């Protein structure tokens, strides 16, 4: 299995993102609509944070994946800003990192997504799903 390929070959390049001015309701809506769990927060293409579905669940009194608690969620979401809820010290990789490098980082730090930053600008995102898919597809080619 050739697992020393660049992460640029498996990362998502067409990235959904938030800005600091977006609401938490917008974040949740983007995640639900697109079946994703992580969104980078950017200012002028520079990453300033990451927000995950787990971050939203932590502040919500209702189950964010269940349509029943919308009024409670909306009220809670209006009490916080994206900046207050997001992870601000974001670990990231470059597109030249290998898939193996990323897999090791996921294991060591229990990350589930890493932004890909080149020349100080967000160029992609790679998730545990991307890495697992890569290894499974290449395992079948052995």
C-alpha positions as CSV (number, residue, x, y, z in Angstrom):
1,X,0.0,0.0,0.0
2,X,1.4,3.4,-1.0
3,X,0.5,5.4,2.1
4,X,3.2,8.1,1.7
5,X,1.1,10.1,-0.7
6,X,0.5,13.8,0.1
7,X,-2.6,14.6,2.1
8,X,-3.5,17.0,-0.8
9,X,-4.7,14.0,-2.7
10,X,-7.4,13.0,-0.1
11,X,-8.3,16.3,1.5
12,X,-11.5,18.2,0.8
13,X,-10.6,21.3,-1.2
14,X,-14.0,22.8,-1.6
15,X,-14.3,23.8,2.0
16,X,-17.4,25.0,3.8
17,X,-16.3,27.6,6.4
18,X,-17.6,30.1,8.9
19,X,-16.6,33.7,9.7
20,X,-16.6,35.2,13.1
21,X,-19.7,37.1,12.3
22,X,-21.7,33.9,11.5
23,X,-24.2,32.6,14.1
24,X,-24.1,29.2,15.8
25,X,-27.4,28.4,14.2
26,X,-25.7,28.9,10.8
27,X,-22.9,26.5,11.9
28,X,-25.4,23.9,12.9
29,X,-27.4,24.3,9.8
30,X,-24.3,23.9,7.6
31,X,-23.3,20.8,9.4
32,X,-26.7,19.2,9.2
33,X,-27.3,20.1,5.6
34,X,-23.9,18.8,4.5
35,X,-23.5,15.9,6.9
36,X,-20.3,17.2,8.3
37,X,-19.0,17.6,11.9
38,X,-16.3,20.3,11.6
39,X,-16.1,23.8,10.2
40,X,-13.0,26.0,10.0
41,X,-13.5,29.6,11.0
42,X,-11.7,32.0,8.8
43,X,-10.9,35.7,8.5
44,X,-9.5,36.7,5.1
45,X,-8.7,33.1,4.2
46,X,-6.6,32.8,7.4
47,X,-7.8,30.2,9.9
48,X,-8.7,31.6,13.3
49,X,-10.6,28.6,14.7
50,X,-12.5,25.4,14.3
51,X,-16.0,24.5,15.5
52,X,-17.3,21.0,15.7
53,X,-20.7,19.5,16.3
54,X,-19.4,18.4,19.7
55,X,-18.8,22.1,20.5
56,X,-22.4,22.9,19.7
57,X,-23.7,19.9,21.7
58,X,-21.7,21.0,24.7
59,X,-23.6,24.3,24.9
60,X,-27.0,23.0,23.8
61,X,-29.6,21.7,26.3
62,X,-31.3,19.8,23.5
63,X,-30.0,17.1,21.1
64,X,-28.6,19.0,18.1
65,X,-29.3,16.1,15.7
66,X,-32.9,15.8,16.7
67,X,-35.4,18.3,15.2
68,X,-37.4,18.6,18.4
69,X,-35.5,21.2,20.4
70,X,-35.2,24.0,17.9
71,X,-36.6,26.7,20.2
72,X,-34.2,25.8,23.1
73,X,-31.2,25.5,20.7
74,X,-31.9,28.8,19.1
75,X,-32.1,30.6,22.4
76,X,-28.9,29.0,23.6
77,X,-27.1,29.7,20.3
78,X,-28.1,33.3,20.6
79,X,-26.3,33.5,24.0
80,X,-22.9,32.7,22.4
81,X,-20.8,33.7,19.5
82,X,-18.8,31.5,17.1
83,X,-15.6,33.0,18.7
84,X,-16.7,32.0,22.2
85,X,-17.4,28.4,21.2
86,X,-14.8,27.6,18.6
87,X,-11.4,26.1,19.4
88,X,-9.0,29.0,19.0
89,X,-5.6,27.3,19.1
90,X,-6.0,25.2,16.0
91,X,-3.5,22.5,15.0
92,X,-3.1,22.3,11.3
93,X,-1.0,20.6,8.6
94,X,0.3,21.5,5.2
95,X,-0.7,19.8,2.0
96,X,2.8,18.3,1.8
97,X,2.2,16.1,4.9
98,X,1.6,12.5,4.1
99,X,-1.5,10.4,4.9
100,X,0.6,8.5,7.4
101,X,1.6,11.7,9.1
102,X,-2.0,12.7,9.4
103,X,-3.1,9.3,10.7
104,X,-0.5,9.5,13.4
105,X,-1.6,12.9,14.4
106,X,-5.2,11.7,14.7
107,X,-4.1,8.9,16.9
108,X,-1.8,10.9,19.1
109,X,-4.1,13.9,19.7
110,X,-7.5,12.3,19.2
111,X,-8.3,14.9,16.5
112,X,-11.1,14.1,14.0
113,X,-10.3,16.8,11.5
114,X,-7.4,19.0,10.6
115,X,-7.3,22.1,8.5
116,X,-4.8,22.1,5.7
117,X,-2.9,25.5,5.6
118,X,-0.4,26.5,2.9
119,X,1.2,29.9,2.8
120,X,-0.9,30.9,5.8
121,X,-4.2,30.3,3.9
122,X,-6.7,27.6,4.4
123,X,-6.5,25.2,1.4
124,X,-8.4,22.2,2.6
125,X,-9.6,20.0,5.4
126,X,-8.8,16.3,6.1
127,X,-10.9,14.1,8.4
128,X,-10.6,10.7,10.0
129,X,-13.2,9.6,7.4
130,X,-10.9,10.7,4.6
131,X,-8.0,8.7,6.1
132,X,-10.0,5.6,6.8
133,X,-11.5,5.7,3.2
134,X,-7.9,6.0,1.8
135,X,-6.6,3.0,3.7
136,X,-9.6,0.9,2.9
137,X,-9.5,1.7,-0.8
138,X,-5.7,1.0,-1.0
139,X,-6.0,-2.2,1.1
140,X,-8.2,-3.7,-1.6
141,X,-5.5,-2.9,-4.2
142,X,-2.9,-5.0,-2.4
